[in-house]
Amino acid sequence: MTEQAKLAQGKRRARRVRKLIGWLAVLAVLGAGFFLFIWPDITAGATTAYQQYTATRGSITNAMSFSGTVSVVNNETLTSSDAATVRRIYVAEGDAVTAGERLIRLSDGTLIKASFDGEVNTLSVAEGDEVGANSSLIQIVDFNNLQVSMRVDEYSVSNVSVGQACSITVTALSQTVDSTITHINRIASGGNATAYYTVTAEFAATDKVLPGMAVTVTIPQEEASDVVILNKDALSFSNGNSAFVFLKDEAGAMQQTSVTLGVSNDKFVEITQGLAQGDTVYVAVENTAESAGGLASLFSSLSGGTTQTTQTNSMQMGPGGDFPGGGNFSGGGMGGPGNR
């Protein structure tokens, strides 16, 4: 190799070395910029905020509700035992009668009397009419003492008992009366997939309530009045299914505080221990900044796109997403001040 060729080769090698050093310097600058400006944004991308709830004083009531219809307790249609002529009629339709009061006398000497206090609802004969054996003569109905029959499914009937208090609301009249459960027919009726049982409640009639009217029967269950209540979203649960909340101490730090739960409905729960009225409870809300600048902004500017910040709520619930200690009821209510 000539001296000139060796000189040219050395120059090419020197250029490659300078180029390599230049690229290394660029990489070093980029690396320093990444750790100084971008990495802090990435590591600080997930921050935690807190949503507030306030413990208030109120009432929680749970109840079961069933549909039913009004019917009479006492109803009788009196008939003739043999063929005869109607000799005398002592009452008219609409008349009030008492037990033992005479109603009709027949030609064979039979005297038809009322078996209970009620009202003449239908008079089917007139004086002088010829009637055959077992002919209908008169119907007496007690419209003062009524009852409601309702169908209760097999999943709810175990929560119903004779003597249990209930309220009856007549749909057409918007009237509500107090009552008690008087009878449970323990022989099932109804559909093939689910068994239903006929439950009866009696009540004293009010104005305009008539047999056949539709009603709603409400049977109270658990109830807590004038107690400390909290929105159920404010609760968290440990692995052992124990409920707790977060409270701020005097220094402003979050402290995990155990609470004891009582009666609950779909939205609120009674707090029997651990909180007082007016206490503020905090629930962690995780804000995940997918792109708050830094690397994401760099990629966005290179691609011509826009950045977006997403937010997810982090809530802890009991196993299976259920609320421990709560019951399943077909109705419920909460009274008292609202919560945030």
C-alpha positions in Angstrom: 0.0 0.0 0.0 1.3 3.4 -1.0 1.9 6.1 1.5 -0.9 8.1 -0.1 -3.4 5.3 0.3 -2.5 4.9 3.9 -3.1 8.6 4.5 -6.6 8.4 2.9 -7.5 5.4 5.0 -6.5 7.2 8.2 -8.6 10.2 7.3 -11.7 8.0 6.8 -11.2 6.2 10.1 -10.8 9.6 11.9 -14.1 10.8 10.3 -15.9 7.6 11.5 -14.6 8.1 15.1 -15.7 11.7 15.1 -19.1 10.8 13.9 -19.4 8.0 16.5 -18.4 10.5 19.3 -21.0 12.9 17.9 -23.8 10.4 18.1 -22.7 9.3 21.6 -22.8 13.0 22.7 -26.3 13.3 21.2 -27.5 10.2 23.0 -26.0 11.5 26.3 -27.9 14.8 26.0 -31.2 13.0 25.1 -30.7 10.6 28.1 -30.1 13.5 30.4 -33.1 15.4 29.1 -35.3 12.3 29.6 -34.4 11.8 33.2 -34.5 15.5 34.0 -37.7 16.5 32.3 -39.7 13.5 31.1 -39.2 10.8 33.7 -40.6 12.9 36.6 -43.8 13.4 34.6 -44.1 9.7 34.0 -43.5 8.7 37.6 -45.9 11.5 38.8 -48.6 10.5 36.3 -50.8 8.7 38.9 -52.0 11.0 41.6 -54.7 10.3 44.3 -57.6 12.7 45.1 -60.4 12.2 47.5 -64.2 12.5 47.3 -66.0 13.6 50.4 -69.1 12.2 52.1 -70.8 13.5 55.3 -72.3 11.3 58.0 -75.8 12.7 58.8 -78.7 11.7 61.0 -81.8 10.2 59.5 -83.9 7.0 59.3 -83.7 3.9 57.2 -86.7 1.7 56.6 -86.9 -1.6 54.6 -90.2 -3.2 53.6 -91.7 -5.9 51.4 -94.6 -4.9 49.1 -97.2 -7.1 47.5 -100.2 -6.5 45.2 -103.7 -7.7 46.3 -107.4 -7.2 46.0 -110.1 -6.3 48.5 -112.8 -8.9 49.4 -115.4 -9.2 52.2 -114.9 -11.4 55.3 -118.6 -12.3 55.8 -120.9 -13.0 52.8 -123.8 -15.4 52.6 -126.6 -16.2 50.1 -129.6 -17.7 51.9 -131.7 -20.3 50.0 -134.9 -22.2 50.4 -134.7 -25.8 51.6 -137.9 -27.0 49.8 -140.3 -25.7 47.2 -142.5 -23.0 48.8 -144.2 -19.6 48.3 -142.6 -16.4 49.6 -145.2 -15.2 52.2 -143.5 -12.2 53.8 -140.3 -10.1 53.2 -139.2 -8.0 56.1 -136.3 -6.0 54.6 -135.3 -4.3 51.4 -132.1 -4.0 49.4 -129.6 -1.7 51.1 -131.0 -2.3 54.6 -128.7 -2.9 57.5 -129.4 -6.0 59.4 -128.2 -7.6 62.6 -127.4 -11.2 63.4 -130.6 -13.2 64.1 -132.9 -10.6 62.5 -135.7 -12.1 60.4 -135.5 -11.5 56.7 -138.1 -13.7 54.8 -140.9 -16.1 55.8 -141.9 -18.9 53.5 -145.3 -20.8 53.1 -143.9 -23.9 54.7 -143.2 -22.0 57.9 -139.5 -21.5 57.3 -138.1 -18.2 58.7 -135.0 -16.9 57.0 -132.7 -15.0 59.4 -129.3 -13.2 59.1 -126.3 -15.0 60.5 -124.2 -11.9 61.1 -124.4 -8.1 61.1 -124.4 -6.8 57.5 -126.3 -5.3 54.7 -128.9 -6.6 52.2 -126.9 -6.7 49.0 -129.3 -8.6 46.8 -133.0 -9.5 47.2 -133.8 -12.1 44.6 -137.5 -12.7 45.3 -140.8 -10.8 45.9 -143.8 -11.6 48.1 -146.0 -14.2 46.4 -143.1 -15.7 44.3 -143.0 -19.5 44.0 -139.5 -20.9 44.7 -138.0 -24.3 44.3 -135.7 -26.2 46.6 -132.3 -24.5 46.9 -133.4 -21.3 45.2 -131.5 -18.2 46.1 -133.5 -15.8 48.2 -131.3 -13.0 49.6 -127.7 -12.1 49.9 -126.3 -10.5 53.1 -122.8 -8.9 53.0 -120.7 -7.3 55.8 -119.1 -4.3 54.0 -117.6 -3.0 57.2 -115.1 -5.7 57.8 -112.9 -6.3 54.7 -109.9 -8.4 53.9 -107.0 -8.4 51.3 -105.7 -11.5 49.7 -102.2 -11.4 48.1 -99.9 -13.9 46.6 -96.5 -14.2 48.3 -93.7 -16.1 46.5 -91.6 -18.9 48.1 -88.6 -16.6 48.5 -90.5 -14.1 50.7 -93.1 -16.2 52.5 -90.7 -17.1 55.3 -90.5 -13.4 56.2 -94.3 -13.2 56.7 -96.1 -14.3 59.9 -99.6 -14.2 61.3 -100.0 -11.1 63.5 -97.4 -9.1 61.6 -98.1 -5.5 61.2 -98.7 -4.1 57.6 -100.3 -1.2 55.8 -102.8 -1.4 53.0 -103.0 1.3 50.3 -106.1 1.3 48.1 -104.8 2.3 44.7 -107.9 4.0 43.3 -108.6 6.1 46.4 -105.0 6.7 47.6 -106.1 5.7 51.1 -103.9 3.8 53.5 -105.0 1.9 56.5 -103.1 -0.2 59.2 -103.7 -3.9 59.4 -102.2 -7.2 60.5 -101.6 -10.5 58.7 -104.5 -12.8 59.8 -103.9 -16.0 57.7 -101.3 -17.7 55.6 -102.4 -20.6 53.3 -99.5 -22.9 53.4 -100.7 -24.9 50.4 -98.9 -23.5 47.3 -100.7 -22.3 44.2 -99.7 -20.6 41.0 -96.9 -21.1 38.5 -94.8 -24.1 37.8 -91.4 -22.5 38.3 -92.2 -20.6 41.5 -94.6 -21.5 44.3 -97.0 -18.8 45.6 -98.9 -18.7 48.9 -102.1 -16.8 49.6 -101.7 -14.4 52.5 -104.7 -12.5 54.1 -104.9 -9.3 56.0 -108.2 -7.9 57.5 -109.1 -4.3 58.1 -112.1 -2.1 58.9 -113.6 -0.5 55.8 -113.4 3.2 55.2 -115.7 5.3 53.0 -115.8 4.3 49.3 -113.6 1.1 49.8 -115.3 -1.7 47.9 -114.6 -5.4 47.3 -112.5 -6.0 44.2 -110.4 -2.8 44.5 -106.7 -3.2 43.9 -104.3 -2.5 46.8 -100.7 -2.6 47.8 -99.8 -4.3 51.0 -96.5 -3.1 52.7 -94.9 -5.2 55.4 -92.2 -3.3 57.3 -88.9 -5.2 57.9 -85.8 -3.7 59.5 -86.0 -0.1 60.6 -83.6 2.4 62.2 -84.9 5.8 63.2 -82.9 8.9 64.1 -79.5 7.3 63.7 -76.2 8.2 62.1 -76.3 7.2 58.4 -73.7 7.3 55.6 -73.8 6.8 51.8 -72.6 3.3 51.1 -70.2 4.5 48.4 -68.1 6.0 51.2 -67.3 2.5 52.7 -64.3 0.3 52.0 -63.7 -3.2 53.1 -60.7 -5.2 54.3 -59.8 -8.7 53.2 -61.6 -9.9 56.3 -64.8 -8.1 55.1 -64.6 -5.5 57.9 -65.9 -2.1 57.0 -63.8 1.0 57.4 -63.6 4.7 56.2 -60.9 7.3 55.9 -60.9 10.3 58.2 -58.4 13.2 58.3 -56.4 13.7 61.5 -55.4 17.1 62.9 -52.3 17.1 60.7 -54.4 16.5 57.6 -53.2 12.9 57.1 -55.7 10.2 56.1 -56.5 7.7 58.9 -58.3 4.4 58.4 -61.1 4.1 60.9 -63.2 0.9 61.5 -67.0 1.3 61.5 -69.8 -1.0 62.7 -72.8 -1.3 60.3 -76.5 -1.6 61.1 -79.6 -1.4 59.0 -79.1 -0.6 55.3 -81.0 -0.1 52.1 -79.9 0.3 48.5 -78.0 3.6 49.1 -77.5 4.3 52.8 -76.3 2.3 55.8 -76.6 2.9 59.6 -73.3 3.5 61.4 -73.6 2.2 64.9 -70.0 2.8 65.9 -67.0 4.7 64.5 -68.7 7.9 63.2 -70.7 10.8 64.6 -73.1 13.1 62.9 -71.2 15.7 60.8 -68.0 13.6 60.3 -66.5 14.0 56.9 -65.4 10.7 55.2 -63.0 10.5 52.3 -62.9 8.0 49.5 -59.8 7.7 47.3 -60.2 8.6 43.6 -57.3 7.6 41.5 -56.4 10.1 38.7 -54.2 8.4 36.1 -52.6 11.0 33.8 -52.0 9.0 30.7 -50.3 12.1 29.1 -49.5 15.1 31.2 -46.6 16.3 29.0 -43.1 14.9 28.7 -42.8 11.8 26.5 -46.5 11.7 25.6 -46.4 15.3 24.5 -43.3 14.6 22.4 -44.9 11.6 20.7 -48.1 13.6 20.2 -46.2 16.5 18.5 -44.3 14.1 16.3 -47.5 12.3 15.2 -49.6 15.4 15.0 -52.1 14.0 17.5 -53.6 15.4 20.8 -53.2 14.3 24.4 -55.9 13.0 26.7 -56.2 12.6 30.4 -58.4 9.7 31.7 -59.8 9.3 35.2 -60.8 6.1 37.0 -62.6 5.7 40.3 -61.1 3.1 42.7 -63.7 1.7 45.2 -63.3 -1.3 47.5 -66.4 -3.5 47.9 -67.2 -6.7 49.7 -66.7 -10.1 48.2 -68.6 -10.5 44.9 -69.4 -6.8 44.9 -72.0 -7.3 47.6 -72.5 -5.2 50.7 -72.0 -7.1 53.9 -74.9 -7.1 56.4 -77.5 -5.8 53.9 -80.7 -7.5 53.0 -82.6 -7.9 49.8 -86.0 -6.2 50.0 -88.5 -5.2 47.5 -88.8 -1.7 48.9 -87.1 0.7 51.2 -86.7 4.3 52.1 -84.4 6.7 53.8 -85.3 9.9 55.6 -83.2 12.7 56.9 -80.7 15.1 55.3 -79.1 14.2 52.0 -75.4 13.2 51.6 -73.0 14.3 49.0 
